[in-house]
Amino acid sequence: MSEKINQKPVGVIGAGSFGTAIANLLAYNVDVLLYSRNKDLVRKVNASHEHFEINLSKKITATHNIQQIAQQCDLIFPVVPSSSFRSLMKDIGPYLKPYHILIHGTKGFDYSESLVQEKDQIQRTDVHAMSEVIRQESVVLRVGCLSGPNLATEIMEGQPTATVISSHFNEVIELGKKVLASEHFYVFGSHDLLGAELAGALKNIIAIGSGILRGRNLGKNIQAVLITRGWHEMINFGKSMGADSSAFFGVAGIGDLVATCTSKKSRNYTFGYRLGQGEDMKTIQETMPELAEGVRTLKVIYKLARTYRLRIPITDLLYKVVFEEYDIDKALNFLMTYPYAVDVDFLKK
């Protein structure tokens, strides 16, 4: 396999935990250029081949030159927080050509913080999936999304998992499979790009709620109810955004949701857990090493849902708990008495 795909290195933009995990996975099959703005980190990675106390493959070379990534790599994996994604694309966009392929691993949305802050309701055109940002800021057309139960810590530990590469282009899916597949990492393909992006972002909201339950010392029964009803909300919201509901039934949907909602290695679950333990939001955010994407996603989904007049009680209450300091126990009591009519109504035509 590697003889067919190692003519050029594959680029990874973002040396956070997930970007580093992806770089190490790619290194089973190809040489990797790992981009970071942090020059000290670049020097450390190249000198010691260590990051996050994990041994990195010698096939990984770090760089802080964004132009080098575009010039030397035809295939690039941008893996940066959603809040930084457009800025990144503006930096690298001038160096990208139509032959480039980008498969992003960012599970969130791009939007204007000031716009969301000012308006009670926002429109779909105010919110952008990462694939849309790539097309807006570059000439690249062949775009994909990496989604699934991909807890970075477990991947870096060498534990097995699977992922989904979603794209409208077969060559993006097939190339992604070739460079990523290994005995530790099984890669599925899907053509529902928007569905995978929505599933990856929306599950982080439910993971915050799941963490809150655990922080309140509640058990698996109510956690299972939250995950199931949260999945229901994800599907309904996805439909309103134009996604096929089937994306939420696979590895990128229910698979990622279960992993993120049940693991202390999930940043969003951890954020919720600490909130449930009584810590305030500001303290949690300032002391977490990496961003919990669900916090940003929750803010924008709450506003979008009001525009679409969607019934998403879990998301509504989590917004109030996170951003308006609504009493957690009152929120839980409300959810337990919420008048759900039927169990699986989202399956109806």
N, C-alpha and C positions, 0 to 999 in steps of 0.2 A: 504493500500500500504506500509506504512512505516514499518509495522511489518515484512514484507518479506525481507526488504533491510537494516535494521538498525543494523545488527549484527556486522558490522565493520564500522568505519567512512570512509568517502570518502575524499581523499586528494586533496587539491588545492595548486599548487606551483606557487607563485607569488601573492603578495598583492598589486598590482597596482589596478587601478580603475576597470578593467574588471575582474581580478582575484577575487577581493573583491565582485563584483556584482554576480559572479558565486557562490561564497561561500554562499552568503546570499540566493540565489535561492535554492541551494542544501539543505540548512538548513530547508526548509519547509518539507523535507522528511527524512533527515538523519543527523547524527552527522558529523561534518566537522573538519578536521585538515587543517589549513591554514598556509602554510610555507612562511617565509620571512627571508632573511639574516640579516635584521635589528633587532637587539636584543631589542633596545628601542621601536620599533614599536610592537614587539611581546608582550612586557610587557604592553604597552598601551592598545592593543586590549584585552588582557586577564583581565586587571584591569577595563577598562571602557566600553568595548564592543562597541566602536566607532571607525570609520575610515572614512576619507573623509567627516567628519561632518554628517555621517549617522549612525543610530543605527544598530548595528549588532545583529544577533540572538545569544541567550545564548548557542545555540548548536554548535557554532563555537569556537574552541580552536586554538590559534596561537602557532607556534613553529618555532624555528630556527635550528632544528635538522633534516636534510634531511634523515638520516637513519630511523628516527622514522616514517616518511611518508611511506617509503617503507615497513617497518615491520608491521605497523598497518592498512594499506589501500591496498586493492586489486584493487580498482578503483581509478585512479589518473588523475586529470586535470592539466596539465602543461600550465600555462598562463603567459608567460614571453616574452619580446621583442625578435624578431628573431635574433638580434645580440648576445643575451645571451643564446640562446636555446641549442646550442651544448655544451657549457660549463656546463649548467645545467645537461644535459643528461650524461656528463662524470662524474659529481659528484654523481648522483643518480644511474647511470647504474650498478655499481658493486653490488648494493643492490636489484636490480629488479630480479624477477623470471619469468618463462614462464607463470605462472598463472595470472600475473598482466595484467590489461587493462589500457591503456592510451588514453585519449581523449583530444587532445590539442586544445587550443583556440588562437593560434598565427597566425596572418594574415601577413605573410611575407615569405622570403626565407633565407636560410643559404648559405653563400658563403664567400670566402676569399676576404677581402677588398683589400689586396695588389695585388691579381691576377686581380681583376676587374680594379684596378687603372692602372696596367701595360699594359693590353691588350685592343686593340680596339674591338676585337671579342672574345667571350667566348663560350664554348660548354655547352650543356645540362648537361653533367656530372660534370660541375663545379658548378652547382646550385642544391640545394636540398630543397624539401618540408620538412616540419617538421616531417611528418610521416616517411620519409626516414631517417632523422636524428635519430629518436627514434630507428629504426631497426638497424642502423649502430652502435649505441652506447650502445645497450642493447640486451638482449635475448627476449624482448617482441615482440610478433607477432600480438596480437590483439590490433590494433591501430585504432583510430577514430579522426575525426576533427569536431569541433564545429564552425559553420559558419552561418551567417545571419545578419539581421538588428538589431544588438545588441549594441546599444549605451549605454555604461556603466552607464552614469549619469541617463538616463531614467529608466534603470533596477533598480538602487539603489533607485530611487524615487518610485518604485512600479508600474510603468506604464506597461501596457501589451505589449507583443511582441511575436515573434516566432523565432525559430532557426532551423537549420538542423544539425543532427548528421550524418556524412558520414563515412562509413566503409565498408570494404569487408566482414565483419563478422556480421551476424544477431544478435548475442548475444551482441555485442558492442552497436549496435543501440538500442536494446530493453532495455538493462541495463541503457543506457544513458537517454532514455525516462523515465524510472521509477524514477530515482533519480532527474531529473530536472523538469519534468512536474508539473505544478501547474495552478491555476486559472489565474495567471499573465503571464505564459510562456508556449506556445504551442510548442511541439517538433515534427518536421518531421524527416523522415529517408531517407537516400539515400545510394546507393552503389558506387557512383562515387566519391571516395575519392580525387583523384587528381583534378577533376573538381571543387569540393568545395574549396580545398586549393588554386587553381589558382584564382577562382572568388574572394575569400576573400582577396587575396593579390593585385590583379590587380585593383580592384575598388578604392583602396586608391590613385592610380595615378590620376584617373579621378576626384576624390574628391579634390585633390590639384588644378586641373584646374578649377573646379567649384567655389572653394573659391576665386581664382584669379579673375574670372569674377565678383563676388560680390564685391570684393575689389576695382574693377574699376568702381563700381556703374552701372554695366550693368544688364539688366533685365532678366526675367524668360524665354523669348523666346530663347535667345542665350544660356541660361543655359540648356534648354531642348534639344537644338541641340547638345550641347557638351555631355550631358549625353547619348543621343542616339548614336551618332557617337563613343563615348568612349566605350559604350557597344559593338558596332560592333568590335572595336579593341580588346577588351577583348576576344570575341568569336574567332576571327581569331588567336590570339596568343595562346589561349587554345587549339585549334585544332592542331597547330604546335607542341605543347608540348605533344600531345597524349590524351587530355581530350575529353570527349563527350560534344558536344555543349549544350546538354539539361541541364547540370548543371547551365548554365548561364541564363536560362529562369525561374528559380524558386526563392525561398526565399533567397538562398545563393548567387544567381547571381543578377538579376535585383532588388530584394528586398533590399539587402544590398547596392547595388549601389545607389539607390534612397535615402535611409536614410543617407548614408555617404556624398552624394553630396549636400544635402539640409539642413543640420543641423549645427548650430554653436557649438553643443556639440561634433561634430566630430573633432578629432585632426588634421586630414589631411585637412579638409575643412578650419579649423582655420589657419593652416599653410599657405595655399594658399591665404586666405583672407588677412592676414598680408603682404604677399609678394605683392599682388595686391595693397595694401595701400602704398607701397614704402619702407617697412622695408627690411633690408638685411637678407640673410639666416642665417648668424652666430648669429645675435642678436635674431632672432626668435627661433632658436634651443636652445640657452642658457637660454631663458626666458620661454620656454614652460615646464610645470611640467612633461610631459611625451612625449616620442618619437612619432613623426609622422612617422609611418611605411612606408608610401608611398614614403618618401624620399629615403630610402634604396632600396625599390622595384624599383623605377624609374631608379636608377643607373644601376641595373643589367639587367632589362628588355630592356633598350636601347641597351646594349651591345649584349644581346642574339638576339634581333630582327635583328641586323646587320648580325649576323651569318646566320640566317634563311632568310634574304633578305625580310623581311616583310614590307608592307606599313602600318605604324602606325603613321600618321602625328601628331596626338595630343600628343602622347607619345614622339616623336622626339622633338617637339617644347618645351614641358614642361621640357625635359632634358636640353635643351639649356637655357631656362629661369632660371631654378633652379641652374644649375651648371656652366653655362657659361655667366651668366648675360646678356642674350639676351634681347633686348627691348620687353617688354610685348605687347605694342601696335602694333609693327611690327608683332609679332607672331599672334595676333588676326586677323590682316589684311590678313596674309597669309592663316590662316584657313578659313576665309570667302571666299577666292578666290580659294581654293584648288579644283581641278577638280574631284570631286566625280562623278563616272559614273552613278551609280544607288543607290537606297535608301537601299534596304534590300537584297543585293547580297549574304550575308552570309547564306541565306536560300537555296541557290542553291546546288544541289547535286554535 
